[in-house]
Every structure is written in structure tokens, then in C-alpha cells.
Amino acid sequence: MKKIFFILICLLLFKTIFAVEGMWIPTLLKKFNIEEMQKMGFKLTAEDIYDVNHASMKDAIVLFGSGCTGEVISDDGLLITNHHCGFGQIQKHSTLAHDYLTDGFWAKNRFEELVNPGLSVQFLVKMEEVTQEVMKGAKEDLKDVDLKKLIASNIEAIKRSYAGITNYLVDVKPLFYGNQYFAYVYEVFKDVRLVGAPPASIGKFGGDTDNWVWPRHTGDFSLFRVYAGKDNKPASYSPDNQPYHPKKFFPINLKGIRKGDFTMVFGFPGSTQEYIPSQAVRLLIEKSNPIKVVARTIKLGIMENQMAADPKVRIQYASKYAGVSNVWKKWQGETRGLVRLHAVEKKEKEELEFSKWVSQNSSREKKYGAILEDFKKNYAELSDIQIAYDLYNETILRGSDVFGLIARVDQLAQSVNDTAKFSRQMRIIAEILPGYFKDYDGQTDQLILPALLKLYFERLDPKHLPEKLNSCKTDFINSTWVHDAYKRSLFSDSLKIKTLLLDFGAKQIKKLQKDDLYSLYVTISEYYRKNIEPTYLRLNQNIMKVQKAYMSAILEMKQDQRLMADANLTLRVTYGKIEGYEPMDGVYYEYYTTLKGMIDKQDPNITDYLVPEKLKQLYNAKDYGIYKNSTGELPIAFCASNHTTGGNSGSPVINANGELIGVNFDRCWEGTMSDLLFDPERCRNIALDIRYALFIIDKYAGAGYLLKEMNLIK
């Protein structure tokens, strides 16, 4: 009996050791994490991960674009990230004549690598805490508005202290809701070229059907190369630029993976909300997520039909569709997970414990006693306005393409008397206009706009709608009105809008005001800005002030515990192990997938499940080369218990020896609530097995020359 009891205790400890919640700050690993990581099997040191004075893993990681991660895998600046992270660039280069989305793209040499204007990558040079500097001069009796000014001024002073360091970007960000601040210094490279990408039937296999789902058979990767000047420093694009030679690049492990292996994900997680109160979770579950899902369901349905009917529209809307769909499905999984975990009840229990802790001390009572009541009051008022906010953003501001362009031109019209602002807005419009009309289909947009307006008018409380629209709102969802409005509009004709912008002034503004689509947008948006947005912003400012005090109290209450700072698109480390999971009672998912599973899943009648003919030939011949696993199968993906979120897309998955074994690209649907509540039983990150990426590069694409750059560990 004692032996059985001992075994049970060991199993529980084993489970606890590996199920590690948190996205940890690299500079604090030595203090808080490295000992635990080494007990789990990690064979390196904290300095191997992050070091300012010597080359370390951080020097091989980049913030790719504005919201993904990438990693360098050769001494010539070759970089791997997700297919969906490079999707926008692949789509921009695609035409009916050169459909790289469908066919894939592989540069045969460096002269064929494609330039991507506007794309940049950022290497973290260093990060350091600057809380004292940011809060310098702050006093307890300082008014909120004055405190914000002081903090903003201090942050600008910190940024100026780095002046003179060329090609560097300095960012100062709050942690723990402003209870701590860190400065981040980045080296920014703006010449990043597309090297290779598999066809969508590999890079997006499973499409939106399988998005957020495990098991997965998606070859979600693309290759880029970072270029620099002849001095190996950042430089604007030039044909004379040379491949960048990084301080560090990842060796690639071909030995494979096993269940229980240590894994580490090192990247730029976007945003989490681990410390929000019960009222915020309830609002998300009951109101905010559901209405946003409805709006996007309508939009996606129209886009899908139009894309299926016209190859040109499919290319034009591929990136838009993916962007709309990704978070749409995530919101649904998040809501389901929060309900399953009784998240509201768990938060209420935490708040009860917090309340007891506060009441045990009079000074705490004075300092923190009003926090929970303030949350209740502010969220009760916010609940009424949240639907109006979400509906406006999903149906008006980000609904149709034409309203998106009108919003830009309206900003221009409002800044006509501010020379600097006007010039900035004009420059932005000039930059986006060519791409806008390249990817614009009038027929599709004419279906999207009235469908979303119908939802807006039906679901919005009439008190939040301009009086003059309440009586005639049915006119704007009439197909005849919509067709005529588009036909007459300046915004559905590239020549008309370019002519309008040539000499923009009072005369052009009057012309705009006669445009029916512009007039409708302005009527709705002006009312929103005057009557809804101020209330929404005021309440959120109140909530953020209370949240900061709540976070300060939690830090004090749990000062002897290790607490994770919410993700904020800065470099973090998360670690766990390779393992499957039980998505529901009686069902177990294995930790890896293979090409056999992809072949079994194929369906010639479903676009998401088409398999390229050449890949089928390689499968039939079992021509897997050195990339097969121990059972002779070709691995595609694996899942592990690393705590990840958006922004971790493209992050390296690293083994105990610091070698690249995979590229992170998703989370399982049952674990999408991990942004708010981590469940060690079902939260799993999904990664591409690096052997599959190499197989596609080598055997499928015939671009094996790229492997010669890499350090392959066999």
C-alpha cells in the first residue's frame, strides 16, 4: 500500500513539474526559472538563452513584421517563420500569372529572392528594468492626468538616453499594469526577402477548418533572408546589400523527438489577461465574444462564396479571409474553454480570498479596500456600452473595404488644417492605395456592407444610433440603394479617388460630402466618436486604474510566489514537454502526426484537404530520406505543453540542447482560453516538426541547396 501511495505521489509531482504556466522574462530566468528548467532536462544555462555580452539564443530570434516571431537558421541570415506569418508577403507577390499562393515559391538562387517593401525584422539587443526612471518624480497625490504626462515625459527621456545608436529602436513597455517598466533596445533590419514558401495545399493544409485544431497536418512555414549593408549593419534595400551574418543561429536537430522531451518556446507572445476580474470574464463570455463571432461569421460566409466562384477574388481575398477567420475561431474556443473551466466562479473565489487578505490589515483596507467594488461599478456601466463598441468595430470600422478606405480619407479631411498631420495621413493613403485596389472586388464588397449594416442596425440599441438613421435604416441594406451608391461613389473607382487626392482641400471635402457612402459612414462614425467612444474610453481608463491597484495588491499578497507578467509582444521564454492530451472524456490525442495522416485526410472535393500530386508520389514511394522518424514515417507536427499565445507564431521550439526541433504555429482549440486561464491538462501549443520543413525544401521543392547553409545535427 505504501509503495502504491509513493508511486501516486511521484506521478503527481512529475505532472506538476512539466505543466508549467507562464511566459517568462529572459533576464529573470536565472533567478526564477533555470533550476526548474534544468530539473526538467534542459542542459544549458540561463546565459545560453539570454546574454548581453556574448552571443546567445536571443540573437537568433526576431520579431517578424508587426506580430510574429522568426528565427535565424544559417550564418547567411536565412530565417524561418510560419507560412501564415509570411502569407501577406506571398499574397502580394501573387498574380494569376504567378500564383505563389497555389503553387508555392522557391528562389533557385539569391538573385531570385523577392524584395518585400515595408517588411522588417527586429533583433533584441538588450532589455533592462527602468521602473525607477519611469516613475521618477511621481507622488501619491499626483492627479491621473499629471501622472500620465510625467510618465510619458520620463519615457521619452529614457529613449533619448539611447540617442546616437543608429538603426536602433527603443521601446519602453509596462508590465503588471504599470507596476513595473522595461526598456527594450532593438536593431531593425528593413531588407528582408522571400526565399521560399510551400504551396497553400501544404502551408495551409486543413485551412480554416483545421485552424486551432489538433491533430494537425499543416506545413506552416516560409523562408526569408535578412540582408544588411556591407558592414553587416541594417540598411535600406539595395541590390548591393549582403546576407546578414548573425551573432547566433540555431542548429537543427534531425534526431527526432520523443514523448516527455523537454521543450522551450522562445518568442514574442502578443497579449494575455491573466489577472482580470470576474466581471471582465463574464462580459467576454456573455456579450463581447458572441457578437464579434456573429459579425465575422456573416463576413466570412460572403467572402468564402465569392472566393469559390472566382479565382481572382480567391487571390485578392486570401489574406483578408485568413485574418478575419483566425481570431473568429479563437473567440469561440476561448468562450467554450472559459465556460468549461468555470472561469467566472474561479475568479470570484480568488476575489473572495483577496478580500479576506485585505480585511486582515487596516492599512491594506485603506489602500485596497475599494478595488472590488470599483470593478463592479465600472463593469456594470461598461456592460451597456460594450455591444455598441464591438458592433462598430466589427461592422463599420473593420467591416467592408470601402468603409475602411473612407475612414482613412475622413481622417485626411479632418486634418486639412494641420499641415504635419495632413501630410502624414496623405502619405499613409498614398502607400496603401495601390494594394487596396489590387485586392478590392466591388461585387464582394457590395454584399458585405449591407449584410453587416443589417446586423449593426438590428443588434444595436436604438439609443446608440443617430436619430436621423433610426427612421430610414432599412434603406441602407436595400440592394438597389447599395448598388447605386457604389456605382456613384468616388471610393469604388481608383481613378476617381486618385484625382480627388491630387489637390485635396475645401472643394474636395464638399465633393466628398455628396458621396452617399461617405455620408453614411461619417454620420455613424461621428455619432460614435461623440456619444459612445468617450464613455467607453472613460470606463476603460477607470478600469485600468483599478486594475493597476489590484495588480499592486496581488504582487504584495503573493510576494513570496513567482508571478508571470502578462504578455505584451516582448521576448519571453516558456517551457514544458512534448505530450498529447485528452480533449474530452474517453478521447486521447497522440503527440505527433505524420504524412500518412495527411494522405488519409485528403479529399479532392474540399479545398482545405487537397494534397499536391508530387507529395502523394513521394508518399507512395516512401521517399522520406533522412527525415523519417524511428517507425519509418514522415513526421509533420507535434504538440507540447508550452504556454503560448498570438505572436508566438513562428517561434522556435527548442530541445534540451538548444537545438531547433520545430516551429510553433498554433494552439489547440480546447486550450485557447489560456490567454486568461491556463489549463495544464488541455493547453497545448502546436508545432511544425522541423524534419517536415526540411523534407519539403529538399525532396518536394528541390531547393536542397538551402540545407547546405544549415547546421544539421544527425
Disulfide bonds with the S-S distance in Angstrom:
Cys68-Cys85 2.16
